[in-house]
Amino acid sequence: MNRLRDKLFALLAALLAGCGAEQPMTPAAPPVKEPVAAEPAPVVASDPNMLDPVPALSGADGEESVDDILAELNAIQLDGEEGNPLGDPDKVVALLHEGNTLIAAGKPDAALAKYDEALQFAEKEGDPDLFFNKGIAYKAKGEADKAITEYRRALELAPDYAEAHNNLGNLLKDLKRHDEAIQHFEASIRVFPDNPSTHNNLGTVHAMKGDVNKAAVCFAKAVRLEPTYVDARQNLGVAYMQQGRLAAAEKELAKAVKMAQGGMVYEQQRLAAAKASLARANSPEEQNAVRKEISAAQQAGNAATGKYRRGMEFLRSVQARRGETPAP
């Protein structure tokens, strides 16, 4: 391998000599008066085959030509550090984008095939973004164990990958591996402290463990970072209710209900606009795009409705405990 590297450096030096590199400072030679150039006679030929072929670039006295050097360079297996083959980052990015498009289209199996293909063009140890996205694809397939494995592989290469820590924490939370989940949420926050979702996730795990005080702190942080975060504000209201802080709970839950209600209205308007545009869609491509928008608006509307109903239940419970007339 060292012999190949020496050969490579020698070839590169020969190829790049005088091309783009800064030259050392040397005393300037006295100017040479240039001779007057004679105008060359135009070459005219009715038959292109009559023209002499352009000779290939070659060196003097048996030196290697540029073509020879390039051929030898192409024949050498370029290696990175510690003998790891160098990858093709452009190919990796292109295949990663294709896989992400397939994930968005609800085709995780096809996306996984693209990510695996991209790994063939990555460096020897792999690529953390590819492993991360494979985790997302396996999560979409409902294969939590495989998703966990891929997130861990991403973190082995990039220990400060905040999104991988967050997603891994969510999977561990769902598996009730609370302490491990907390470790990964906290690791994510150390890297990206202003992500409200991770603070909300961390608060959820503390609440699941019965530590409502820590949960309330996390939910409050998430709300400060994103005041319109309905889930976090609703969680904060519930945490206050469990702490016995009923007035504060009612305040937060009332805000959460109002925001969820606004989300319902928005998604209803979005759905109506999408249905109206379906009648104007001409091509099959346009119709498919509109149908996807209709489906997305319906799902988002259902989610907003669920948050509204859940928030109203908690709000009425707090109001009843405070001796107030529950909201209609």
BELFENLIN-V357521 format. One record per run of one state. SS is the DSSP state (~ for helix, > for strand, _ for the rest). FROM is the first residue (numbers start at 1). TO is the last residue. If there is no record, write none. Layout:
ss:SS from:FROM to:TO
ss:SS from:FROM to:TO
This chain:
ss:_ from:1 to:1
ss:~ from:2 to:16
ss:_ from:17 to:47
ss:~ from:48 to:50
ss:_ from:51 to:65
ss:~ from:66 to:75
ss:_ from:76 to:78
ss:> from:79 to:79
ss:_ from:80 to:80
ss:~ from:81 to:83
ss:_ from:84 to:84
ss:> from:85 to:85
ss:_ from:86 to:88
ss:~ from:89 to:104
ss:_ from:105 to:107
ss:~ from:108 to:119
ss:_ from:120 to:127
ss:~ from:128 to:140
ss:_ from:141 to:143
ss:~ from:144 to:157
ss:_ from:158 to:161
ss:~ from:162 to:174
ss:_ from:175 to:177
ss:~ from:178 to:191
ss:_ from:192 to:195
ss:~ from:196 to:208
ss:_ from:209 to:211
ss:~ from:212 to:225
ss:_ from:226 to:229
ss:~ from:230 to:243
ss:_ from:244 to:245
ss:~ from:246 to:280
ss:_ from:281 to:283
ss:~ from:284 to:321
ss:_ from:322 to:328
